[in-house]
């Protein structure tokens, strides 16, 4: 009976995150390969049957290898700089405004409206206007337009996530701070920030792909000659389909890598959010 229960428990145990992620990646590549070789074969191809719009993973990976670090590193460096700057300033503004709401609750409606407006603004429409105001960067430098769009892209997610997390603090703990003579600022520092840390980190994780997307969109109109955006546009214009897919794949890997770094950081900064609990006997 004991062996049966042990076997059932082992069978129902969920896969570790790395194994589940690996299976998901393998399944995605398998479906992509199957679709490219069957139902999507020849879609968008020229009259001679060449230049299909959906290459197989093998074609994309071979083009990635042939392009190499010499092609991708200069472009990645610019996009990473833009996304990082936008991520930093956008999240900093979002966290400061979310914290100000707890000190001055009357600001909540204004901050929420600002977040919603930033979310509703069409990024592709803002880009050209931002470029007119900011101007073109120096050759090989990051685009201020891309930084701005990256910051706007992360603002809503972080404001909403931080506000929700900061409001989830235990009421008894907040009352205890008040009993001992603490005000709103002490409640924020001693209780709300600690309890809200997992939620804030989750919002910051989600903001990473948004920052990369905002930076790439900003590069389309930001006047830069290097970056993921210009590399993708040039590949499309030259009908280099495999390279275009490779650039898009690298952009996705960049966003996923940033998300993974924040996920690892969250496990160390707030281990209780990952289900880790210390035991003492």
C-alpha atoms as an extended CHARMM CRD file, in Angstrom:
* protein
*
       281  EXT
         1         1  UNK       CA              0.0000000000        0.0000000000        0.0000000000  PROA      1               0.0000000000
         2         2  UNK       CA              2.8510000000        2.3250000000        0.9030000000  PROA      2               0.0000000000
         3         3  UNK       CA              4.5890000000        1.6170000000       -2.3910000000  PROA      3               0.0000000000
         4         4  UNK       CA              1.3870000000        2.3740000000       -4.3010000000  PROA      4               0.0000000000
         5         5  UNK       CA              0.9680000000        5.7230000000       -2.5690000000  PROA      5               0.0000000000
         6         6  UNK       CA              4.6100000000        6.5830000000       -3.1590000000  PROA      6               0.0000000000
         7         7  UNK       CA              4.3270000000        5.7130000000       -6.8480000000  PROA      7               0.0000000000
         8         8  UNK       CA              1.1480000000        7.7780000000       -7.2050000000  PROA      8               0.0000000000
         9         9  UNK       CA              2.7640000000       10.7700000000       -5.5080000000  PROA      9               0.0000000000
        10        10  UNK       CA              5.8240000000       10.5070000000       -7.7570000000  PROA      10              0.0000000000
        11        11  UNK       CA              3.6470000000       10.2550000000      -10.8620000000  PROA      11              0.0000000000
        12        12  UNK       CA              1.5830000000       13.3110000000       -9.9010000000  PROA      12              0.0000000000
        13        13  UNK       CA              4.6090000000       15.4300000000       -9.0260000000  PROA      13              0.0000000000
        14        14  UNK       CA              4.8770000000       18.3540000000      -11.4790000000  PROA      14              0.0000000000
        15        15  UNK       CA              7.8580000000       18.6700000000      -13.7670000000  PROA      15              0.0000000000
        16        16  UNK       CA             10.5850000000       21.1150000000      -12.7260000000  PROA      16              0.0000000000
        17        17  UNK       CA             10.3860000000       24.4740000000      -14.5070000000  PROA      17              0.0000000000
        18        18  UNK       CA             13.4530000000       23.8030000000      -16.6710000000  PROA      18              0.0000000000
        19        19  UNK       CA             12.0120000000       20.4880000000      -17.8930000000  PROA      19              0.0000000000
        20        20  UNK       CA              8.6080000000       22.0050000000      -18.6710000000  PROA      20              0.0000000000
        21        21  UNK       CA             10.2840000000       24.8730000000      -20.5160000000  PROA      21              0.0000000000
        22        22  UNK       CA             12.4530000000       22.4790000000      -22.5140000000  PROA      22              0.0000000000
        23        23  UNK       CA              9.4430000000       20.4190000000      -23.5260000000  PROA      23              0.0000000000
        24        24  UNK       CA              7.6040000000       23.5740000000      -24.5880000000  PROA      24              0.0000000000
        25        25  UNK       CA             10.5200000000       24.7510000000      -26.7360000000  PROA      25              0.0000000000
        26        26  UNK       CA             10.8990000000       21.3050000000      -28.3290000000  PROA      26              0.0000000000
        27        27  UNK       CA              7.1610000000       21.1150000000      -29.0800000000  PROA      27              0.0000000000
        28        28  UNK       CA              7.1780000000       24.6050000000      -30.6110000000  PROA      28              0.0000000000
        29        29  UNK       CA             10.1180000000       23.7870000000      -32.8870000000  PROA      29              0.0000000000
        30        30  UNK       CA              8.4990000000       20.4900000000      -33.9040000000  PROA      30              0.0000000000
        31        31  UNK       CA              5.2090000000       22.2040000000      -34.8040000000  PROA      31              0.0000000000
        32        32  UNK       CA              7.0530000000       24.9590000000      -36.6610000000  PROA      32              0.0000000000
        33        33  UNK       CA              9.0440000000       22.4000000000      -38.6520000000  PROA      33              0.0000000000
        34        34  UNK       CA              5.9440000000       20.3510000000      -39.4640000000  PROA      34              0.0000000000
        35        35  UNK       CA              3.9480000000       23.3940000000      -40.5840000000  PROA      35              0.0000000000
        36        36  UNK       CA              6.8230000000       24.7870000000      -42.6850000000  PROA      36              0.0000000000
        37        37  UNK       CA              7.2680000000       21.4480000000      -44.4330000000  PROA      37              0.0000000000
        38        38  UNK       CA              3.5520000000       20.7960000000      -45.0570000000  PROA      38              0.0000000000
        39        39  UNK       CA              0.6740000000       23.2740000000      -44.9690000000  PROA      39              0.0000000000
        40        40  UNK       CA              2.8710000000       26.3960000000      -45.1260000000  PROA      40              0.0000000000
        41        41  UNK       CA              5.3500000000       25.0450000000      -47.6620000000  PROA      41              0.0000000000
        42        42  UNK       CA              5.6030000000       27.4030000000      -50.6210000000  PROA      42              0.0000000000
        43        43  UNK       CA              3.5420000000       30.1940000000      -49.0120000000  PROA      43              0.0000000000
        44        44  UNK       CA              4.8260000000       33.4730000000      -50.3830000000  PROA      44              0.0000000000
        45        45  UNK       CA              7.3430000000       31.7350000000      -52.6660000000  PROA      45              0.0000000000
        46        46  UNK       CA              8.4320000000       33.1150000000      -56.0090000000  PROA      46              0.0000000000
        47        47  UNK       CA              7.3800000000       31.5910000000      -59.3170000000  PROA      47              0.0000000000
        48        48  UNK       CA             10.4140000000       29.2920000000      -59.3170000000  PROA      48              0.0000000000
        49        49  UNK       CA              9.4420000000       27.9390000000      -55.8900000000  PROA      49              0.0000000000
        50        50  UNK       CA             12.1710000000       29.7430000000      -53.9530000000  PROA      50              0.0000000000
        51        51  UNK       CA             11.9370000000       32.2690000000      -51.1390000000  PROA      51              0.0000000000
        52        52  UNK       CA              9.0780000000       30.8480000000      -49.1040000000  PROA      52              0.0000000000
        53        53  UNK       CA              7.7960000000       33.1050000000      -46.3380000000  PROA      53              0.0000000000
        54        54  UNK       CA              8.0230000000       30.3610000000      -43.7040000000  PROA      54              0.0000000000
        55        55  UNK       CA             11.4550000000       28.7020000000      -43.6820000000  PROA      55              0.0000000000
        56        56  UNK       CA             12.1430000000       25.5470000000      -41.6720000000  PROA      56              0.0000000000
        57        57  UNK       CA             14.0040000000       25.8060000000      -38.3630000000  PROA      57              0.0000000000
        58        58  UNK       CA             16.9940000000       24.1640000000      -40.0370000000  PROA      58              0.0000000000
        59        59  UNK       CA             17.2190000000       26.9770000000      -42.6000000000  PROA      59              0.0000000000
        60        60  UNK       CA             16.9120000000       29.6430000000      -39.9130000000  PROA      60              0.0000000000
        61        61  UNK       CA             19.5260000000       28.0700000000      -37.6400000000  PROA      61              0.0000000000
        62        62  UNK       CA             21.9560000000       27.6460000000      -40.5270000000  PROA      62              0.0000000000
        63        63  UNK       CA             21.5180000000       31.3210000000      -41.4390000000  PROA      63              0.0000000000
        64        64  UNK       CA             22.0250000000       32.2690000000      -37.7810000000  PROA      64              0.0000000000
        65        65  UNK       CA             25.2810000000       30.3420000000      -37.7610000000  PROA      65              0.0000000000
        66        66  UNK       CA             26.4690000000       31.8750000000      -41.0290000000  PROA      66              0.0000000000
        67        67  UNK       CA             25.6630000000       35.4410000000      -39.9000000000  PROA      67              0.0000000000
        68        68  UNK       CA             27.4270000000       34.8190000000      -36.6170000000  PROA      68              0.0000000000
        69        69  UNK       CA             28.3790000000       37.1340000000      -33.7830000000  PROA      69              0.0000000000
        70        70  UNK       CA             29.7890000000       39.7330000000      -36.1630000000  PROA      70              0.0000000000
        71        71  UNK       CA             26.3070000000       40.4890000000      -37.4870000000  PROA      71              0.0000000000
        72        72  UNK       CA             24.2260000000       40.1190000000      -34.3280000000  PROA      72              0.0000000000
        73        73  UNK       CA             26.3970000000       41.6500000000      -31.6330000000  PROA      73              0.0000000000
        74        74  UNK       CA             26.4840000000       45.2590000000      -32.9850000000  PROA      74              0.0000000000
        75        75  UNK       CA             22.7090000000       45.1770000000      -33.4610000000  PROA      75              0.0000000000
        76        76  UNK       CA             21.9770000000       43.5160000000      -30.1240000000  PROA      76              0.0000000000
        77        77  UNK       CA             24.1940000000       45.9650000000      -28.2380000000  PROA      77              0.0000000000
        78        78  UNK       CA             22.1640000000       48.9520000000      -29.4430000000  PROA      78              0.0000000000
        79        79  UNK       CA             18.7840000000       47.3500000000      -28.7370000000  PROA      79              0.0000000000
        80        80  UNK       CA             19.8640000000       46.1250000000      -25.2920000000  PROA      80              0.0000000000
        81        81  UNK       CA             21.0630000000       49.6330000000      -24.3980000000  PROA      81              0.0000000000
        82        82  UNK       CA             17.7620000000       51.1800000000      -25.5020000000  PROA      82              0.0000000000
        83        83  UNK       CA             15.5830000000       48.5700000000      -23.7980000000  PROA      83              0.0000000000
        84        84  UNK       CA             17.6270000000       48.7380000000      -20.5820000000  PROA      84              0.0000000000
        85        85  UNK       CA             17.4240000000       52.5240000000      -20.3720000000  PROA      85              0.0000000000
        86        86  UNK       CA             13.6900000000       52.5260000000      -21.0770000000  PROA      86              0.0000000000
        87        87  UNK       CA             13.1580000000       49.6800000000      -18.6080000000  PROA      87              0.0000000000
        88        88  UNK       CA             15.0490000000       51.5540000000      -15.8870000000  PROA      88              0.0000000000
        89        89  UNK       CA             13.3580000000       54.9360000000      -16.2680000000  PROA      89              0.0000000000
        90        90  UNK       CA              9.8780000000       53.6000000000      -16.9920000000  PROA      90              0.0000000000
        91        91  UNK       CA              9.8760000000       51.2620000000      -14.0040000000  PROA      91              0.0000000000
        92        92  UNK       CA             11.4490000000       53.8670000000      -11.7330000000  PROA      92              0.0000000000
        93        93  UNK       CA              8.6700000000       56.3300000000      -12.5570000000  PROA      93              0.0000000000
        94        94  UNK       CA              6.0330000000       53.6160000000      -12.1190000000  PROA      94              0.0000000000
        95        95  UNK       CA              7.3310000000       52.4990000000       -8.7110000000  PROA      95              0.0000000000
        96        96  UNK       CA              7.6900000000       56.0590000000       -7.4260000000  PROA      96              0.0000000000
        97        97  UNK       CA              4.1270000000       56.9020000000       -8.4470000000  PROA      97              0.0000000000
        98        98  UNK       CA              2.7820000000       53.6600000000       -6.9660000000  PROA      98              0.0000000000
        99        99  UNK       CA              4.5730000000       54.3820000000       -3.6940000000  PROA      99              0.0000000000
       100       100  UNK       CA              3.2590000000       57.9600000000       -3.6300000000  PROA      100             0.0000000000
       101       101  UNK       CA             -0.3050000000       56.6310000000       -3.7710000000  PROA      101             0.0000000000
       102       102  UNK       CA              0.1840000000       54.8440000000       -0.4520000000  PROA      102             0.0000000000
       103       103  UNK       CA              1.5540000000       57.9880000000        1.1900000000  PROA      103             0.0000000000
       104       104  UNK       CA             -1.0870000000       60.2240000000       -0.4260000000  PROA      104             0.0000000000
       105       105  UNK       CA             -4.1540000000       58.0490000000       -1.2850000000  PROA      105             0.0000000000
       106       106  UNK       CA             -5.8040000000       60.9910000000       -3.0480000000  PROA      106             0.0000000000
       107       107  UNK       CA             -3.3140000000       60.5090000000       -5.9010000000  PROA      107             0.0000000000
       108       108  UNK       CA             -4.5320000000       57.0080000000       -6.7250000000  PROA      108             0.0000000000
       109       109  UNK       CA             -7.0760000000       58.0470000000       -9.3190000000  PROA      109             0.0000000000
       110       110  UNK       CA             -4.6140000000       60.3660000000      -11.0610000000  PROA      110             0.0000000000
       111       111  UNK       CA             -1.8520000000       57.7390000000      -11.1340000000  PROA      111             0.0000000000
       112       112  UNK       CA             -4.2430000000       55.0730000000      -12.3950000000  PROA      112             0.0000000000
       113       113  UNK       CA             -5.4830000000       57.3740000000      -15.1520000000  PROA      113             0.0000000000
       114       114  UNK       CA             -1.9000000000       58.1210000000      -16.2120000000  PROA      114             0.0000000000
       115       115  UNK       CA             -1.1700000000       54.3980000000      -16.3840000000  PROA      115             0.0000000000
       116       116  UNK       CA             -4.2780000000       53.7050000000      -18.4480000000  PROA      116             0.0000000000
       117       117  UNK       CA             -3.4980000000       56.5930000000      -20.8230000000  PROA      117             0.0000000000
       118       118  UNK       CA              0.0460000000       55.2960000000      -21.3350000000  PROA      118             0.0000000000
       119       119  UNK       CA             -1.3750000000       51.8580000000      -22.1160000000  PROA      119             0.0000000000
       120       120  UNK       CA             -3.9510000000       53.1950000000      -24.5740000000  PROA      120             0.0000000000
       121       121  UNK       CA             -1.5120000000       55.3790000000      -26.4940000000  PROA      121             0.0000000000
       122       122  UNK       CA             -0.7170000000       53.7960000000      -29.8830000000  PROA      122             0.0000000000
       123       123  UNK       CA              3.0490000000       53.2800000000      -29.8360000000  PROA      123             0.0000000000
       124       124  UNK       CA              3.3650000000       53.3700000000      -33.6270000000  PROA      124             0.0000000000
       125       125  UNK       CA              1.6850000000       56.7790000000      -33.6630000000  PROA      125             0.0000000000
       126       126  UNK       CA              3.8080000000       58.1820000000      -30.8270000000  PROA      126             0.0000000000
       127       127  UNK       CA              7.0750000000       57.0820000000      -32.4270000000  PROA      127             0.0000000000
       128       128  UNK       CA              7.1830000000       59.6140000000      -35.3020000000  PROA      128             0.0000000000
       129       129  UNK       CA              6.1360000000       62.4520000000      -32.9790000000  PROA      129             0.0000000000
       130       130  UNK       CA              8.7950000000       61.4850000000      -30.4440000000  PROA      130             0.0000000000
       131       131  UNK       CA             11.3980000000       61.3570000000      -33.2090000000  PROA      131             0.0000000000
       132       132  UNK       CA             10.5030000000       64.8910000000      -34.2990000000  PROA      132             0.0000000000
       133       133  UNK       CA             10.9920000000       66.1530000000      -30.7290000000  PROA      133             0.0000000000
       134       134  UNK       CA             14.0380000000       64.0650000000      -29.7350000000  PROA      134             0.0000000000
       135       135  UNK       CA             15.7970000000       63.9430000000      -33.0770000000  PROA      135             0.0000000000
       136       136  UNK       CA             18.1480000000       61.4620000000      -34.6710000000  PROA      136             0.0000000000
       137       137  UNK       CA             20.9810000000       59.9300000000      -32.6050000000  PROA      137             0.0000000000
       138       138  UNK       CA             24.6380000000       59.8850000000      -33.5650000000  PROA      138             0.0000000000
       139       139  UNK       CA             25.7930000000       57.0500000000      -35.7960000000  PROA      139             0.0000000000
       140       140  UNK       CA             25.9040000000       53.7490000000      -33.9130000000  PROA      140             0.0000000000
       141       141  UNK       CA             24.3040000000       55.2600000000      -30.7920000000  PROA      141             0.0000000000
       142       142  UNK       CA             21.0620000000       54.3470000000      -29.0380000000  PROA      142             0.0000000000
       143       143  UNK       CA             17.8720000000       56.0820000000      -30.1190000000  PROA      143             0.0000000000
       144       144  UNK       CA             16.1450000000       58.3670000000      -27.6380000000  PROA      144             0.0000000000
       145       145  UNK       CA             12.8640000000       57.5550000000      -29.3510000000  PROA      145             0.0000000000
       146       146  UNK       CA             13.3800000000       53.8490000000      -28.7290000000  PROA      146             0.0000000000
       147       147  UNK       CA             14.2300000000       54.5270000000      -25.0640000000  PROA      147             0.0000000000
       148       148  UNK       CA             11.0580000000       56.5790000000      -24.6560000000  PROA      148             0.0000000000
       149       149  UNK       CA              8.8430000000       53.9220000000      -26.2440000000  PROA      149             0.0000000000
       150       150  UNK       CA             10.4560000000       51.2190000000      -24.1110000000  PROA      150             0.0000000000
       151       151  UNK       CA              9.7290000000       53.2650000000      -20.9810000000  PROA      151             0.0000000000
       152       152  UNK       CA              6.1160000000       53.8340000000      -21.9940000000  PROA      152             0.0000000000
       153       153  UNK       CA              5.7030000000       50.1270000000      -22.7380000000  PROA      153             0.0000000000
       154       154  UNK       CA              6.6500000000       49.0680000000      -19.1900000000  PROA      154             0.0000000000
       155       155  UNK       CA              4.8920000000       51.8520000000      -17.2870000000  PROA      155             0.0000000000
       156       156  UNK       CA              1.3430000000       50.4710000000      -17.1750000000  PROA      156             0.0000000000
       157       157  UNK       CA              2.3250000000       46.9250000000      -16.2080000000  PROA      157             0.0000000000
       158       158  UNK       CA              4.5260000000       48.0340000000      -13.3340000000  PROA      158             0.0000000000
       159       159  UNK       CA              2.1170000000       50.6640000000      -11.9820000000  PROA      159             0.0000000000
       160       160  UNK       CA             -0.8240000000       48.2570000000      -11.8830000000  PROA      160             0.0000000000
       161       161  UNK       CA              1.2410000000       45.3670000000      -10.5380000000  PROA      161             0.0000000000
       162       162  UNK       CA              2.9120000000       47.4950000000       -7.8630000000  PROA      162             0.0000000000
       163       163  UNK       CA             -0.3450000000       49.1080000000       -6.7150000000  PROA      163             0.0000000000
       164       164  UNK       CA             -2.0370000000       45.7220000000       -6.4390000000  PROA      164             0.0000000000
       165       165  UNK       CA              0.9230000000       44.2570000000       -4.5530000000  PROA      165             0.0000000000
       166       166  UNK       CA              1.3000000000       47.2030000000       -2.1740000000  PROA      166             0.0000000000
       167       167  UNK       CA             -2.3810000000       46.9860000000       -1.2570000000  PROA      167             0.0000000000
       168       168  UNK       CA             -2.1300000000       43.3060000000       -0.3610000000  PROA      168             0.0000000000
       169       169  UNK       CA             -0.3430000000       43.8670000000        2.9590000000  PROA      169             0.0000000000
       170       170  UNK       CA             -1.7910000000       42.2510000000        6.0790000000  PROA      170             0.0000000000
       171       171  UNK       CA             -4.1390000000       44.7010000000        7.8320000000  PROA      171             0.0000000000
       172       172  UNK       CA             -3.1500000000       43.4690000000       11.2880000000  PROA      172             0.0000000000
       173       173  UNK       CA              0.4940000000       44.2840000000       10.5980000000  PROA      173             0.0000000000
       174       174  UNK       CA             -0.4460000000       47.7410000000        9.3710000000  PROA      174             0.0000000000
       175       175  UNK       CA             -2.5110000000       48.3340000000       12.5120000000  PROA      175             0.0000000000
       176       176  UNK       CA              0.4210000000       47.2220000000       14.6450000000  PROA      176             0.0000000000
       177       177  UNK       CA              2.6590000000       49.8640000000       13.0910000000  PROA      177             0.0000000000
       178       178  UNK       CA             -0.0270000000       52.4790000000       13.7740000000  PROA      178             0.0000000000
       179       179  UNK       CA             -0.3590000000       51.3790000000       17.4100000000  PROA      179             0.0000000000
       180       180  UNK       CA              3.3680000000       51.9190000000       17.9040000000  PROA      180             0.0000000000
       181       181  UNK       CA              3.0970000000       55.4450000000       16.5380000000  PROA      181             0.0000000000
       182       182  UNK       CA              4.0550000000       54.8480000000       12.9040000000  PROA      182             0.0000000000
       183       183  UNK       CA              2.5180000000       56.7180000000       10.0100000000  PROA      183             0.0000000000
       184       184  UNK       CA              1.8930000000       55.8940000000        6.3780000000  PROA      184             0.0000000000
       185       185  UNK       CA              5.5680000000       56.1100000000        5.4980000000  PROA      185             0.0000000000
       186       186  UNK       CA              6.5100000000       53.6010000000        8.2130000000  PROA      186             0.0000000000
       187       187  UNK       CA              3.7190000000       51.2870000000        7.0410000000  PROA      187             0.0000000000
       188       188  UNK       CA              5.0910000000       51.5070000000        3.5140000000  PROA      188             0.0000000000
       189       189  UNK       CA              8.6910000000       50.7550000000        4.5030000000  PROA      189             0.0000000000
       190       190  UNK       CA              8.1940000000       48.1950000000        7.2800000000  PROA      190             0.0000000000
       191       191  UNK       CA              5.1850000000       46.2220000000        6.0180000000  PROA      191             0.0000000000
       192       192  UNK       CA              3.8880000000       46.9980000000        2.5570000000  PROA      192             0.0000000000
       193       193  UNK       CA              7.1540000000       46.9200000000        0.6180000000  PROA      193             0.0000000000
       194       194  UNK       CA              8.1530000000       43.5760000000        2.1410000000  PROA      194             0.0000000000
       195       195  UNK       CA              4.7870000000       41.9300000000        1.5190000000  PROA      195             0.0000000000
       196       196  UNK       CA              4.5470000000       43.4660000000       -1.9550000000  PROA      196             0.0000000000
       197       197  UNK       CA              8.0140000000       42.3980000000       -3.0790000000  PROA      197             0.0000000000
       198       198  UNK       CA              6.9070000000       39.1730000000       -4.8640000000  PROA      198             0.0000000000
       199       199  UNK       CA              4.1480000000       41.0040000000       -6.7560000000  PROA      199             0.0000000000
       200       200  UNK       CA              6.4680000000       43.8550000000       -7.7420000000  PROA      200             0.0000000000
       201       201  UNK       CA              9.0840000000       41.4080000000       -8.9930000000  PROA      201             0.0000000000
       202       202  UNK       CA              6.4410000000       39.6370000000      -11.0740000000  PROA      202             0.0000000000
       203       203  UNK       CA              5.4680000000       42.9670000000      -12.6450000000  PROA      203             0.0000000000
       204       204  UNK       CA              9.1360000000       43.7120000000      -13.3630000000  PROA      204             0.0000000000
       205       205  UNK       CA              9.5150000000       40.3080000000      -15.0330000000  PROA      205             0.0000000000
       206       206  UNK       CA              6.5860000000       40.9470000000      -17.3440000000  PROA      206             0.0000000000
       207       207  UNK       CA              7.9890000000       44.3950000000      -18.1470000000  PROA      207             0.0000000000
       208       208  UNK       CA             11.1890000000       42.9640000000      -19.6810000000  PROA      208             0.0000000000
       209       209  UNK       CA              9.6070000000       41.6750000000      -22.9410000000  PROA      209             0.0000000000
       210       210  UNK       CA              7.5530000000       44.8720000000      -23.1280000000  PROA      210             0.0000000000
       211       211  UNK       CA             10.7380000000       46.9600000000      -22.9470000000  PROA      211             0.0000000000
       212       212  UNK       CA             12.3550000000       44.9500000000      -25.7480000000  PROA      212             0.0000000000
       213       213  UNK       CA              9.2460000000       45.3290000000      -27.9180000000  PROA      213             0.0000000000
       214       214  UNK       CA              9.0830000000       49.0710000000      -27.2750000000  PROA      214             0.0000000000
       215       215  UNK       CA             12.7620000000       49.4960000000      -28.1410000000  PROA      215             0.0000000000
       216       216  UNK       CA             12.4210000000       47.5430000000      -31.4030000000  PROA      216             0.0000000000
       217       217  UNK       CA              9.3430000000       49.5420000000      -32.4190000000  PROA      217             0.0000000000
       218       218  UNK       CA             11.1880000000       52.7580000000      -31.5870000000  PROA      218             0.0000000000
       219       219  UNK       CA             14.0430000000       51.7540000000      -33.8430000000  PROA      219             0.0000000000
       220       220  UNK       CA             11.6990000000       51.6640000000      -36.8480000000  PROA      220             0.0000000000
       221       221  UNK       CA             11.3300000000       55.4480000000      -36.6530000000  PROA      221             0.0000000000
       222       222  UNK       CA             14.2360000000       56.3510000000      -34.3760000000  PROA      222             0.0000000000
       223       223  UNK       CA             16.7790000000       57.0740000000      -37.0880000000  PROA      223             0.0000000000
       224       224  UNK       CA             19.2550000000       54.3740000000      -35.9790000000  PROA      224             0.0000000000
       225       225  UNK       CA             21.4480000000       52.4510000000      -38.3960000000  PROA      225             0.0000000000
       226       226  UNK       CA             21.9790000000       49.5280000000      -36.0240000000  PROA      226             0.0000000000
       227       227  UNK       CA             19.6730000000       47.4920000000      -33.8470000000  PROA      227             0.0000000000
       228       228  UNK       CA             17.1890000000       44.6480000000      -34.0670000000  PROA      228             0.0000000000
       229       229  UNK       CA             14.6480000000       46.8780000000      -35.8050000000  PROA      229             0.0000000000
       230       230  UNK       CA             16.9070000000       48.0680000000      -38.6640000000  PROA      230             0.0000000000
       231       231  UNK       CA             18.3270000000       44.5430000000      -39.0900000000  PROA      231             0.0000000000
       232       232  UNK       CA             14.8070000000       43.1560000000      -39.4450000000  PROA      232             0.0000000000
       233       233  UNK       CA             13.7570000000       45.8690000000      -41.9050000000  PROA      233             0.0000000000
       234       234  UNK       CA             16.8600000000       45.3800000000      -44.0520000000  PROA      234             0.0000000000
       235       235  UNK       CA             16.3380000000       41.6070000000      -44.1380000000  PROA      235             0.0000000000
       236       236  UNK       CA             12.7200000000       42.0600000000      -45.2110000000  PROA      236             0.0000000000
       237       237  UNK       CA             13.5800000000       44.5960000000      -47.9090000000  PROA      237             0.0000000000
       238       238  UNK       CA             16.3030000000       42.3380000000      -49.3110000000  PROA      238             0.0000000000
       239       239  UNK       CA             13.9620000000       39.3090000000      -49.1880000000  PROA      239             0.0000000000
       240       240  UNK       CA             16.3570000000       37.4820000000      -46.8720000000  PROA      240             0.0000000000
       241       241  UNK       CA             13.5720000000       35.4630000000      -45.2770000000  PROA      241             0.0000000000
       242       242  UNK       CA             15.7250000000       33.1420000000      -43.1790000000  PROA      242             0.0000000000
       243       243  UNK       CA             17.6700000000       36.1070000000      -41.7760000000  PROA      243             0.0000000000
       244       244  UNK       CA             14.4380000000       37.9590000000      -40.9600000000  PROA      244             0.0000000000
       245       245  UNK       CA             13.2150000000       34.9380000000      -39.0150000000  PROA      245             0.0000000000
       246       246  UNK       CA             16.6000000000       34.6410000000      -37.3380000000  PROA      246             0.0000000000
       247       247  UNK       CA             16.5300000000       38.2790000000      -36.2110000000  PROA      247             0.0000000000
       248       248  UNK       CA             12.9930000000       37.8410000000      -34.8760000000  PROA      248             0.0000000000
       249       249  UNK       CA             14.0750000000       34.6810000000      -33.0670000000  PROA      249             0.0000000000
       250       250  UNK       CA             17.0350000000       36.4700000000      -31.4930000000  PROA      250             0.0000000000
       251       251  UNK       CA             14.7360000000       39.2870000000      -30.3470000000  PROA      251             0.0000000000
       252       252  UNK       CA             12.4780000000       36.7160000000      -28.6910000000  PROA      252             0.0000000000
       253       253  UNK       CA             15.4590000000       35.0300000000      -27.0450000000  PROA      253             0.0000000000
       254       254  UNK       CA             16.6420000000       38.4040000000      -25.7700000000  PROA      254             0.0000000000
       255       255  UNK       CA             13.2720000000       39.0870000000      -24.1530000000  PROA      255             0.0000000000
       256       256  UNK       CA             13.1420000000       35.5620000000      -22.7260000000  PROA      256             0.0000000000
       257       257  UNK       CA             16.6650000000       35.8660000000      -21.3230000000  PROA      257             0.0000000000
       258       258  UNK       CA             15.7670000000       39.1040000000      -19.5410000000  PROA      258             0.0000000000
       259       259  UNK       CA             12.6330000000       37.4960000000      -18.1360000000  PROA      259             0.0000000000
       260       260  UNK       CA             14.6930000000       34.5290000000      -16.9340000000  PROA      260             0.0000000000
       261       261  UNK       CA             17.2650000000       36.7410000000      -15.2140000000  PROA      261             0.0000000000
       262       262  UNK       CA             14.5020000000       38.5330000000      -13.2930000000  PROA      262             0.0000000000
       263       263  UNK       CA             12.9200000000       35.1820000000      -12.4090000000  PROA      263             0.0000000000
       264       264  UNK       CA             16.1990000000       33.9120000000      -10.9340000000  PROA      264             0.0000000000
       265       265  UNK       CA             16.6910000000       37.1890000000       -9.0930000000  PROA      265             0.0000000000
       266       266  UNK       CA             13.1820000000       36.9270000000       -7.6410000000  PROA      266             0.0000000000
       267       267  UNK       CA             13.9300000000       33.4570000000       -6.2430000000  PROA      267             0.0000000000
       268       268  UNK       CA             16.8590000000       34.8860000000       -4.2710000000  PROA      268             0.0000000000
       269       269  UNK       CA             15.3650000000       38.2320000000       -3.2570000000  PROA      269             0.0000000000
       270       270  UNK       CA             11.9390000000       36.8230000000       -2.3120000000  PROA      270             0.0000000000
       271       271  UNK       CA             12.3540000000       33.0330000000       -1.9290000000  PROA      271             0.0000000000
       272       272  UNK       CA              8.9640000000       32.7130000000       -0.2090000000  PROA      272             0.0000000000
       273       273  UNK       CA              7.2700000000       33.7260000000       -3.4600000000  PROA      273             0.0000000000
       274       274  UNK       CA              8.6120000000       30.5520000000       -5.1090000000  PROA      274             0.0000000000
       275       275  UNK       CA              7.2370000000       28.3330000000       -2.3930000000  PROA      275             0.0000000000
       276       276  UNK       CA             10.4550000000       28.0390000000       -0.4450000000  PROA      276             0.0000000000
       277       277  UNK       CA              9.8710000000       27.9150000000        3.2380000000  PROA      277             0.0000000000
       278       278  UNK       CA             12.4780000000       27.5770000000        5.8720000000  PROA      278             0.0000000000
       279       279  UNK       CA             11.9380000000       24.8840000000        8.5250000000  PROA      279             0.0000000000
       280       280  UNK       CA             13.2060000000       24.9090000000       12.0540000000  PROA      280             0.0000000000
       281       281  UNK       CA             12.9070000000       22.1710000000       14.6030000000  PROA      281             0.0000000000
